[in-house]
Amino acid sequence: MPEALSLRLATSADLPFVMATERLPGYEHLTAQWSLEEHQWALAQAHTRYLLALSPSRGEVGFVILQPVADQHEGTKLKRMCVSTPGQGVGGQFLSAVIHWVFDRLPTDRLWLDVFSHNERARRAYRRAGFSEDGTLRAAYRCSDGSIADRILMSVLRSERCV
Ligand SMILES: CC(C)(COP(=O)(O)OP(=O)(O)OC[C@H]1O[C@@H](n2cnc3c(N)ncnc32)[C@H](O)[C@@H]1OP(=O)(O)O)[C@@H](O)C(=O)NCCC(=O)NCCS
């Protein structure tokens, strides 16, 4: 039986954890990484929330950045998500909690994201959590190795959330 995760809003004191997690080996091909100054700026924005996943036995096990929150047209974007131990079910549990948090606390009817087409693990986790694939932004990201990646748009609507 997996431990129940809880969520809390991050503060600047949590940025070392956030930065270490987004820099885990292999993540550079899957997600962007910001400097401390970029994170500090983002954290201070009214349209941004950082949420941490907390395990009762292990403490912080992941983070998400929501940015922007509750845009009147597009809804809330899940800008970044990383967990400390991928492929062990943490992300799926975290995503369910984030979906509930977003629709319980924000005046928004849509939670969306984009994910590299080559990030099959993340796409599976998002699909299992209830996200649908809405389309593809073809050749829409220049990777650090010079290659160009497709980005898959995904979303879940308030009306689709699981109770
Ligand atoms: C994306 C991420 C948050 C998902 O969290 P997670 O804890 O790994 O997800 P889960 O373990 O709950 O689910 C992973 C799913 O992918 C599958 N999977 C696990 N390892 C895999 C791999 N190497 N390749 C493909 N699928 C894989 C699992 O079987 C599971 O699918 P299922 O539920 O259909 O069985 C996490 O992998 C992560 O932090 N990745 C690095 C950063 C990143 O990619 N962020 C997302 C950017 S949009």
PDBQT file of the ligand as one rigid body, heavy atoms in Angstrom, charges set to zero:
ROOT
HETATM    1  C1  LIG A 201       7.012  12.602 -15.227  1.00  0.00    +0.000 C 
HETATM    2  C2  LIG A 201       7.074  12.129 -13.790  1.00  0.00    +0.000 C 
HETATM    3  C3  LIG A 201       6.704  13.270 -12.850  1.00  0.00    +0.000 C 
HETATM    4  C4  LIG A 201       6.021  11.004 -13.604  1.00  0.00    +0.000 C 
HETATM    5  O1  LIG A 201       6.125  10.519 -12.297  1.00  0.00    +0.000 OA
HETATM    6  P1  LIG A 201       6.416   8.946 -12.023  1.00  0.00    +0.000 P 
HETATM    7  O2  LIG A 201       6.466   8.756 -10.577  1.00  0.00    +0.000 OA
HETATM    8  O3  LIG A 201       7.611   8.521 -12.814  1.00  0.00    +0.000 OA
HETATM    9  O4  LIG A 201       5.092   8.300 -12.675  1.00  0.00    +0.000 OA
HETATM   10  P2  LIG A 201       4.396   6.929 -12.296  1.00  0.00    +0.000 P 
HETATM   11  O5  LIG A 201       5.434   5.971 -11.777  1.00  0.00    +0.000 OA
HETATM   12  O6  LIG A 201       3.214   7.209 -11.440  1.00  0.00    +0.000 OA
HETATM   13  O7  LIG A 201       3.865   6.451 -13.722  1.00  0.00    +0.000 OA
HETATM   14  C5  LIG A 201       4.757   6.245 -14.770  1.00  0.00    +0.000 C 
HETATM   15  C6  LIG A 201       4.080   5.499 -15.886  1.00  0.00    +0.000 C 
HETATM   16  O8  LIG A 201       5.045   5.264 -16.934  1.00  0.00    +0.000 OA
HETATM   17  C7  LIG A 201       5.405   3.896 -16.948  1.00  0.00    +0.000 C 
HETATM   18  N1  LIG A 201       6.861   3.873 -16.983  1.00  0.00    +0.000 N 
HETATM   19  C8  LIG A 201       7.729   3.750 -15.963  1.00  0.00    +0.000 A 
HETATM   20  N2  LIG A 201       8.990   3.830 -16.416  1.00  0.00    +0.000 NA
HETATM   21  C9  LIG A 201       8.879   4.004 -17.758  1.00  0.00    +0.000 A 
HETATM   22  C10 LIG A 201       9.832   4.191 -18.791  1.00  0.00    +0.000 A 
HETATM   23  N3  LIG A 201      11.147   4.177 -18.543  1.00  0.00    +0.000 N 
HETATM   24  N4  LIG A 201       9.378   4.365 -20.050  1.00  0.00    +0.000 NA
HETATM   25  C11 LIG A 201       8.048   4.395 -20.318  1.00  0.00    +0.000 A 
HETATM   26  N5  LIG A 201       7.096   4.250 -19.378  1.00  0.00    +0.000 NA
HETATM   27  C12 LIG A 201       7.530   4.058 -18.110  1.00  0.00    +0.000 A 
HETATM   28  C13 LIG A 201       4.832   3.257 -15.697  1.00  0.00    +0.000 C 
HETATM   29  O9  LIG A 201       4.500   1.898 -15.914  1.00  0.00    +0.000 OA
HETATM   30  C14 LIG A 201       3.598   4.129 -15.491  1.00  0.00    +0.000 C 
HETATM   31  O10 LIG A 201       2.596   3.789 -16.433  1.00  0.00    +0.000 OA
HETATM   32  P3  LIG A 201       1.282   2.979 -15.990  1.00  0.00    +0.000 P 
HETATM   33  O11 LIG A 201       0.668   3.785 -14.863  1.00  0.00    +0.000 OA
HETATM   34  O12 LIG A 201       0.440   2.962 -17.223  1.00  0.00    +0.000 OA
HETATM   35  O13 LIG A 201       1.781   1.642 -15.550  1.00  0.00    +0.000 OA
HETATM   36  C15 LIG A 201       8.487  11.562 -13.419  1.00  0.00    +0.000 C 
HETATM   37  O14 LIG A 201       8.780  10.446 -14.228  1.00  0.00    +0.000 OA
HETATM   38  C16 LIG A 201       9.593  12.595 -13.570  1.00  0.00    +0.000 C 
HETATM   39  O15 LIG A 201       9.843  13.378 -12.665  1.00  0.00    +0.000 OA
HETATM   40  N6  LIG A 201      10.267  12.574 -14.732  1.00  0.00    +0.000 N 
HETATM   41  C17 LIG A 201      11.397  13.464 -14.991  1.00  0.00    +0.000 C 
HETATM   42  C18 LIG A 201      10.944  14.867 -15.319  1.00  0.00    +0.000 C 
HETATM   43  C19 LIG A 201       9.822  14.877 -16.337  1.00  0.00    +0.000 C 
HETATM   44  O16 LIG A 201       9.813  14.135 -17.304  1.00  0.00    +0.000 OA
HETATM   45  N7  LIG A 201       8.854  15.757 -16.078  1.00  0.00    +0.000 N 
HETATM   46  C20 LIG A 201       7.706  15.912 -16.924  1.00  0.00    +0.000 C 
HETATM   47  C21 LIG A 201       7.962  16.971 -17.947  1.00  0.00    +0.000 C 
HETATM   48  S1  LIG A 201       6.467  17.384 -18.846  1.00  0.00    +0.000 SA
ENDROOT
TORSDOF 0
